[in-house]
């Protein structure tokens, strides 16, 4: 492969003393590729289900959506272009699980390298997968790997990032499975973020992340009282730092909550407020949420195509 595609989903530039001599041990390259591929797959599972521990048919579908291939290698340097198999149809960019996972991988590596917080879509399974890159760095031939995505995200996996990954895996306090009851607030439906907040009757509000599988449930239960369970990062004082929601269900409004402050379902609010109906899909699109008219047009074209296929 002497040519490199101009716009791969992921580009890796390997740096190190042997790379400068136009050589790199094949074993180190294999460990690097395995770590990246497994991490992208594990992140895909977290995005879709809330946990990388999922197995079975769903795991197989995520594996198909996140499978990567080497599609280009630049001569004279260790610059590798990586993309999805051409035989696998890709959905609209904002709904492409594979692309979301790749973006999360590079965003997470950048956060770890700058001393930032643990990435939202990274659980222990992701850390174990990406730790395989450390093996390549530990042998001396590779000192760092620069990553960039099609969506212009960048990050660099250095020995400092590798140390943060090791510390995470060696920490004394693992994630705990917990359940909480509170009011569901501040839901962010953006596919890249998927955050919300649950406010218990007592104690601090709990920052949460949720999988794509629960997006409709969160829309229906927004501002309602819910029971949420999943894996939580714990604070030293025993409180919850952040909860990765796996399951969500409605509960009755707790006793003692004033009737006027009790949440009401979205259907009830619609009946009371009688909002006007949208006549076209374009009216539904808020231009402030898009980078430009071209992105809006691409999305609407995708919607029309999906509707046409559904009616065939």
Buried (B, 14 or more C-beta within 10 A) or exposed (E): EEEBEEEBBBBBBBBBEBBEEEEBBEEBBEBBBBBBBBBBBBBBBBBBBBBBBBEEEEBEEBBBBBBBEBBBBBEEEBBBBBBBEEEEEBEBBBEBBBBBBBBBBBBBBBBBBEEEEBBBBBBBBBBBBBBBBBBBBEBEBBBBBBBBBBBEBEBBBBEBBBEBBEEBEEEEEEBEEBBBBBBBBBBBEEBBEBBBBBBBEEEEBBBBBBBBBBBEBBEBBBBBBBBBBBBBBBEEEEEBBBBBBBBBEBEEBEEEBEEEEBBEBBEEEEEEEEEEEEEEEEEEBEEEEBEEEEBBEBBBEBBEEEEEEEEE
